[in-house]
Amino acid sequence: MAAAHSRYVADRGLTSRMVITMFLIGLLYVVLVGSLVAVLSNAWPLIVLAVGGLFVAQFWFSDRIAAFSMGAREVTPEQAPELHGAVDRLCALADMPKPKVAVAQSDVPNAFATGRSRRKSMVCATTGLMRRLEPEELEGVLSHELSHVAHRDVAVMTIASFLGVLAGVLTRIAIFGGLSRAGRDDQSGAGLILLLIPLISAVVYVISFLLTRLLSRYRELSADRAGALLTGRPSALASALTKITGEMARIPTRDLRKAEPFNAFYFVPAFSGQSMATLLASHPPLERRLEQLRRISAQLGQQ
């Protein structure tokens, strides 16, 4: 969806697919909670408390935990003038509030955005990214990340991924509850609970994981498109994508393995020498991203 009070545009086709994916994730959530309440009818207050507590904790704290884990450190305009200057220009162009600006001390060339709202957001670039990219290329990457902020993508992905976390935690609660009952209730009933809940949760986890990855790929394509249209230079973003992907091959494997858990946040995923299956990837294939940027470049040239 296009963000209010921002000049970032949204792709209607991608937006409709994202809405359908979010609907399916929500439907899956309803199925999981309904199944748990039906099977554990006596424990529904515990289910409600667990669901509510987990959701609040993940929504409010996950972005800050991720930023801390990735080593993001907020910097002033004096400490990073080029980075602040690029963010200032893009925010003025997009007519949106300026987020916090941070730098991560890492040779892995990448960038990411966090924050559940535009006024609580942060954009971070690694030192490896700033050292390798030309100013226009860096601006293209930052425009992509600011699109995530403008469209509240971090909040959307946090909500979407919550279902997988919920499925895992409730599996543990159900097993613990079933084992507690086994000593005092009907053995077959407790055994059925122990069988059903992990099975339901495992199925929900797998489906929600695949849907969340699908949603992530849609949002990355949408951010590429919105960022390229805002700057009017899709070729700069394409150049940055190509350069960063090529540079990944020169990064030590140990550094890439440290970065891989946060692939969903990054501009480009960190690979450790093994290609990921498209179905499981958090980002679209490089070729698809470049092809979209070529089409946008052709469209802008015809106008």
Secondary structure, DSSP 8 states (H G I E B T S, - for coil): ---TT------HHHHHHHHHHHHHHHHHHHHHHHHHHHHTGGGHHHHHHHHHHHHHHHHHHHHHHHHHHTTEEE--TTT-HHHHHHHHHHHHHHT----EEEEE--SS--EEEE-SSGGG-EEEEEHHHHHHS-HHHHHHHHHHHHHHHHTTHHHHHHHHHHHHHHHHHHHHHHHHHHHHHHTTS-HHHHHHHHHHHHHHHHHHHHHHHHHHHHHHHHHHHHHHHHHHHHHT-HHHHHHHHHHHHHHHTTS-HHHHHHHGGGTTTBSS---SSS---GGG-SS--HHHHHHHHHHHHHHHHH-
